[in-house]
């Protein structure tokens, strides 16, 4: 089979396609977006008509993937780490229902928060759900684990979690493809009530899940991904999980590592392999990208056997992404930096693009707020979150998808006037609609600005479920016609925007203002495409 | 053969096209490759970098350790300095001198250039001007790749093949502009650096 140059994210997608996947479900989120985009553009996936359209949010994606699995087909759902919080209800319960066709839940964590609000470690969620976790160390393993993961899922009839981090997701390397598998035929679950989690059946299903735990552990014990590498110098043993193994290896390019190493890429933890390295070594260093997930389990609350070192005792920094230098320091090796960064180098944070519609709405908002005071604007997750930075300093919150509206509601309930939410169109349909319904239910005095750029911009311009439907959605949820106001965010309409904002801020009820102008990046790209096709027409 | 390269610039300046071209050239020569990119938030006009590693042998880490980079290729002068802790003692800094000013406290150019001068092995090149000169305004990134090409352990022809493959779908004209830009950058480096390998 051919060898491809793929990002870790793309390797997972290719592995899933070749492994017989029938559909992928996801909401875009860095660093996971490229998995679904790859399937959308892959020739074989298109030929096979694999499902790859975006979902409204991670919960709907998780549920749809579970439905596909119910029908006997192999499905993948993917998301960024915080997306798993949104999907958590369906995710945890999918371990209780179990699966029919293989189901892979791929979650991309973001240690160091390159593009996220936190650096939560999804392995905890995998353990919480009591399902196997696969954590590839490199692009080839990312491919292989997605390819083989469906079989593991079908063997135990439960979902399998694939956990990657930003670095692997966004790093490219050669990947060897394997034989392409056929898709599963459509079949119904053998037991018609397998998926019915009424307490009587849920208790039965849960006991079943508990019952297979020792088998999952045995599976980890025998897994080719959990390798014990012997070493003579037992003053230290090293456990390296996922991508941490690469950083460890980087420190032994010229000399062989004399310490025993246990590489763990499949969970639950392989008991006897862990026991062996802990028993035979004086100290055990745990290297893992993310939270001290393995380290904490090995130490235990009382830390009776105090030979475990890592993030919890300061050998490795408690937070942030690992790299070869951090691992070198943990091994007591010297890190030789090059020249220092000269003092003249200034920070260059990301910013709203020139010509972006959010700029115009923030300019109007800032001017209007001069009359109404500070710290009354709640916002959300998207490009417009950059409005928190200078020169705008327009917003006062960014917590989770949809939170702007509900936080504005709570603040209004507490007496804040005006209480304002700024949210994007895609974020609104992701998790803002139910929040708006809460406001409508009580006619809470809030002004919700849905800055509509007709795309999911921050993650690279994926289609937005909201496009062309926002007014109808808001009216349908019960917002009064007079208080759904559409604006065109351009500098020439600045005064009109300020006037409309002022009117709605003074209204003691639910207002929705929709400043609508296409994302400038998408609009430029579209114009270019159109010009090119026109040119081609002329040439013909 | 082993080459550890840091590419730097501002989101949207085309460092990923440089990386893709070198990557393609590396594959052409049957070399191993790892390339860590930045996607997401920083692409909105923020500082971006990519670690590109090519080698005859298996590559372990996706990230280059500090003090080990053989080459920094920067399409922006201030960004070239941000990654100096990664540059090895014998490594080369190859940077564009045209600033991309999108922040209020952008430093004084003279100060920046004097910091670049302090790096023992450096080539500073006005890639935007050279790109204009070869009538390929938007290829300053490929001018930079050309300027760095004497320090890459890859045959120049492989880079040309890389450019053809990467820009193929954009049409012949774009390919030719980029080939011209590559050549102009290389010629500048060879003329201004006595140690640049041919």
Contacts between the chains, C-beta under 8 A, distances in Angstrom:
chain1	res1	chain2	res2	distance
A	5	B	23	6.3
A	5	B	27	6.4
A	5	B	33	6.9
A	7	B	37	7.6
A	30	B	39	5.9
A	30	B	40	3.4
A	30	B	41	7.0
A	31	B	39	6.5
A	31	B	40	6.7
A	33	B	39	7.7
A	34	B	39	7.4
A	114	B	38	7.2
A	114	B	40	6.4
A	114	B	41	7.1
A	114	B	42	7.2
A	115	B	39	7.7
A	115	B	40	3.6
A	115	B	41	4.4
A	115	B	42	7.6
A	167	B	36	6.2
A	167	B	62	5.5
A	167	B	63	6.9
A	168	B	62	7.0
A	170	B	36	6.4
A	170	B	37	4.9
A	170	B	38	7.0
A	170	B	39	5.3
A	171	B	34	6.1
A	171	B	35	6.3
A	171	B	36	4.1
A	171	B	37	6.9
A	171	B	62	4.0
A	172	B	23	6.9
A	172	B	33	7.2
A	172	B	34	7.0
A	172	B	35	4.3
A	172	B	36	7.9
A	172	B	37	7.1
A	173	B	32	7.8
A	173	B	33	6.2
A	173	B	34	4.9
A	173	B	35	7.4
A	173	B	59	7.6
A	173	B	62	7.7
A	174	B	27	7.8
A	174	B	32	7.0
A	174	B	33	6.6
A	243	B	62	7.4
A	246	B	60	4.9
A	246	B	61	4.8
A	246	B	62	6.6
A	247	B	60	7.6
A	247	B	61	5.3
A	247	B	63	7.5
A	249	B	60	3.7
A	249	B	61	7.2
A	250	B	60	4.3
A	250	B	61	3.8
A	250	B	65	6.3
A	253	B	60	6.8
A	323	B	61	7.7
A	323	B	63	5.0
A	323	B	65	7.7
A	324	B	61	4.8
A	324	B	63	6.0
A	324	B	64	7.8
A	324	B	65	4.1
A	325	B	65	5.6
A	325	B	66	5.1
A	328	B	65	6.9
A	335	B	65	7.3
A	335	B	66	5.7
A	335	B	67	7.2
A	336	B	66	7.2
A	336	B	67	4.3
A	337	B	66	4.7
A	337	B	67	5.1
A	337	B	85	4.4
A	338	B	66	6.7
A	338	B	67	4.8
A	338	B	69	7.4
A	338	B	84	5.4
A	338	B	85	5.0
A	338	B	86	5.9
A	338	B	87	4.0
A	338	B	88	6.4
A	338	B	89	7.4
A	338	B	91	7.3
A	339	B	84	4.2
A	339	B	85	6.9
A	339	B	87	6.5
A	339	B	118	7.8
A	339	B	119	6.7
A	340	B	84	6.8
A	340	B	85	6.6
A	341	B	81	6.3
A	341	B	82	5.9
A	341	B	84	5.8
A	341	B	85	6.4
A	342	B	81	5.3
A	342	B	84	7.5
A	342	B	115	4.3
A	342	B	118	7.9
A	344	B	78	7.7
A	344	B	81	7.6
A	344	B	107	4.1
A	344	B	108	7.5
A	344	B	111	5.0
A	344	B	112	6.1
A	344	B	115	6.1
A	345	B	78	5.8
A	345	B	81	5.0
A	345	B	82	5.4
A	345	B	107	7.3
A	346	B	78	7.0
A	346	B	103	6.1
A	346	B	105	4.9
A	346	B	106	6.4
A	346	B	107	6.0
A	347	B	47	7.8
A	347	B	103	7.5
A	348	B	10	6.7
A	348	B	45	7.7
A	348	B	46	5.7
A	348	B	47	4.3
A	348	B	78	7.6
A	348	B	79	7.5
A	348	B	102	7.3
A	348	B	103	5.6
A	349	B	46	5.7
A	349	B	103	7.9
A	350	B	11	6.9
A	350	B	41	5.2
A	350	B	42	5.4
A	350	B	43	7.4
A	350	B	44	4.0
A	350	B	45	5.8
A	350	B	46	3.6
A	351	B	44	6.0
A	351	B	45	4.5
A	351	B	46	7.3
A	351	B	102	6.4
A	352	B	44	7.0
A	353	B	44	6.5
A	353	B	45	6.9
A	383	B	44	6.8
A	386	B	44	6.8
A	390	B	104	8.0
A	458	B	40	7.3
A	458	B	41	6.7
A	458	B	44	7.8
A	459	B	40	7.1
A	460	B	39	7.7
